[in-house]
Amino acid sequence: EKEREWIRPDTPSKCTWRLGKPLSASPHSHTTLPEPLKILPSILDKVGDTPMVRINKLGKQHGLKCELCEYCCRQKIKIRNTVSETWVVLVSRIGLALAAAVKGYRCIIVMPEKMSMEKVDVLRALGAEIVRTPTSARFDSPESHVGVAWRLKNEIPNACILDQYRNASNPLAHYDTTAEEILQQCEGM
């Protein structure tokens, strides 16, 4: 029989294992869920916790004798009480949209059309309003994401612009804490 390209979801299962049978009789792999370290009061309490993952297969594939780790250098966000209840955001999108959702702030993300729809979908799911700008617009043009963000900031009462391009705290947060987090997780290696 020719192999099907798509299997209907209502096709009866060929699996013979059933609940109540010993796991040793199962043809499937079973993993025990590890205990979580703790329950955080808010997702914002997870900000700054740079996750690290071992990627040793990469080294083996290329004959390297070393331990490789990848870290996710997420944007460092510090959310302080702010007079503004509307954030107009340049660049640091998903983390700030999440923080705005948790805090109950209006969040407008201004981004070029070249950015993926997957990002737009995630941002919308977090409650952000999206304003797209032409990718071809020069950085200093009023039609660029920077120009539109500043126009919105000036038009919307009590809005503030969160601009990582001009925020000195952005690189300083990495300088001050990201390296320490990596060293701590690598136990000083």
Legacy VTK file of the C-alpha trace (Angstrom):
# vtk DataFile Version 3.0
C-alpha trace
ASCII
DATASET POLYDATA
POINTS 189 float
0.000 0.000 0.000
1.243 3.496 -0.855
2.242 5.536 2.216
-0.267 8.268 2.994
0.902 11.863 3.175
-1.655 12.744 5.824
-3.213 10.577 8.510
-6.700 11.483 9.611
-6.873 12.345 13.317
-9.885 10.040 13.797
-8.075 6.959 12.434
-8.095 4.215 15.097
-4.800 3.887 16.958
-2.623 0.821 16.347
-1.104 1.136 19.806
-1.710 -1.911 22.011
-0.710 -0.336 25.346
-3.486 0.902 27.649
-3.614 2.807 30.910
-3.274 0.481 33.867
-0.749 -1.779 32.135
2.820 -1.673 33.473
5.032 0.989 31.904
7.583 -1.726 31.131
5.073 -3.187 28.644
4.707 0.136 26.838
6.377 0.612 23.454
6.530 4.359 24.199
9.102 6.266 26.209
7.869 7.686 29.494
9.476 10.548 31.356
8.854 11.504 34.945
8.188 15.206 35.302
10.785 16.752 37.617
9.621 18.765 40.597
9.563 22.499 39.843
11.941 24.581 41.922
9.219 26.957 43.111
6.110 28.777 42.018
6.810 32.392 41.196
4.286 35.093 42.098
4.537 36.605 38.593
6.227 35.862 35.268
8.086 39.133 35.785
10.005 37.416 38.587
11.625 35.225 35.930
13.113 38.212 34.070
16.885 38.188 34.157
17.152 34.441 34.635
19.216 33.604 31.546
18.453 30.001 30.561
21.362 27.815 29.468
21.246 24.585 27.477
23.990 22.034 26.805
24.648 21.594 23.093
27.390 18.965 23.249
26.202 17.170 20.104
27.504 20.087 18.066
30.999 19.640 19.461
30.974 15.877 18.839
29.817 16.375 15.241
32.837 18.563 14.570
35.370 16.624 16.645
35.655 19.269 19.356
36.642 18.284 22.865
34.909 20.936 24.898
31.696 21.687 26.692
29.408 23.975 24.745
26.519 25.899 26.211
24.112 28.261 24.552
22.481 31.011 26.496
19.399 32.928 25.570
20.342 36.545 26.013
16.834 37.874 26.541
16.315 41.555 26.851
16.853 42.698 30.399
13.713 44.475 31.463
13.218 46.346 34.666
9.628 47.364 35.150
9.245 50.204 37.583
6.106 52.006 38.591
5.578 54.497 35.830
3.255 57.444 35.421
2.543 56.331 31.856
-0.074 53.699 31.195
0.721 53.529 27.469
4.023 52.156 26.247
5.174 52.742 22.691
7.870 50.150 22.091
10.855 50.040 19.762
12.664 46.709 19.416
12.394 44.842 22.785
9.017 43.480 21.852
7.860 40.208 23.368
9.276 40.724 26.863
7.763 44.169 27.144
4.418 43.052 25.718
4.361 40.354 28.389
5.263 42.846 31.115
2.575 45.269 29.886
-0.009 42.471 29.917
0.900 41.543 33.493
0.863 45.173 34.649
-2.306 46.068 32.711
-0.653 48.721 30.534
-1.573 49.518 26.966
1.297 48.442 24.715
1.755 49.558 21.117
4.500 47.775 19.211
5.869 49.616 16.177
7.751 47.289 13.856
8.822 47.064 10.207
6.830 44.869 7.823
9.846 42.557 7.431
9.265 41.148 10.922
7.611 37.722 10.903
3.888 37.111 11.313
4.746 34.588 14.044
6.127 37.460 16.138
3.051 39.553 15.384
0.779 36.675 16.432
2.617 36.243 19.751
2.501 39.971 20.435
-1.217 40.150 19.670
-1.839 37.134 21.899
-0.176 39.123 24.691
-2.581 42.006 24.051
-0.212 44.354 22.228
-1.442 46.630 19.477
0.719 46.328 16.355
1.647 49.148 13.988
3.601 48.027 10.897
5.887 50.367 8.978
7.459 50.005 5.531
10.710 48.054 5.627
12.065 50.377 2.940
11.679 53.479 5.147
15.020 54.971 6.164
15.780 54.872 9.883
15.452 58.656 10.181
12.292 58.903 8.050
8.926 59.845 9.632
7.533 56.610 8.097
10.148 54.386 9.785
9.364 52.422 12.939
11.339 55.003 14.917
9.509 57.965 13.344
6.078 56.382 13.807
6.830 55.442 17.428
7.805 59.010 18.254
4.721 60.372 16.465
2.481 58.041 18.517
4.259 59.015 21.724
3.554 62.671 20.957
-0.093 62.054 19.988
-1.148 59.767 22.857
-1.527 61.514 26.234
0.776 60.183 28.968
2.536 57.771 26.599
6.195 56.976 26.963
8.566 55.433 24.468
10.685 52.476 25.497
13.575 52.860 23.105
16.371 50.344 23.525
18.405 52.150 20.866
18.914 55.114 23.178
18.562 53.452 26.574
21.985 53.181 28.207
20.586 50.666 30.694
20.114 48.135 27.878
23.806 47.271 27.292
24.682 47.983 30.928
22.233 45.343 32.157
24.113 42.746 30.116
27.466 44.104 31.282
26.406 44.039 34.925
24.374 40.841 35.163
24.286 38.558 32.111
27.921 37.461 32.434
27.421 36.825 36.152
24.349 34.688 35.447
26.296 32.639 32.904
29.253 32.171 35.261
26.925 31.226 38.110
25.147 28.596 36.015
28.470 27.243 34.706
29.764 27.130 38.285
32.577 29.528 37.452
34.007 27.536 34.526
LINES 1 190
189 0 1 2 3 4 5 6 7 8 9 10 11 12 13 14 15 16 17 18 19 20 21 22 23 24 25 26 27 28 29 30 31 32 33 34 35 36 37 38 39 40 41 42 43 44 45 46 47 48 49 50 51 52 53 54 55 56 57 58 59 60 61 62 63 64 65 66 67 68 69 70 71 72 73 74 75 76 77 78 79 80 81 82 83 84 85 86 87 88 89 90 91 92 93 94 95 96 97 98 99 100 101 102 103 104 105 106 107 108 109 110 111 112 113 114 115 116 117 118 119 120 121 122 123 124 125 126 127 128 129 130 131 132 133 134 135 136 137 138 139 140 141 142 143 144 145 146 147 148 149 150 151 152 153 154 155 156 157 158 159 160 161 162 163 164 165 166 167 168 169 170 171 172 173 174 175 176 177 178 179 180 181 182 183 184 185 186 187 188
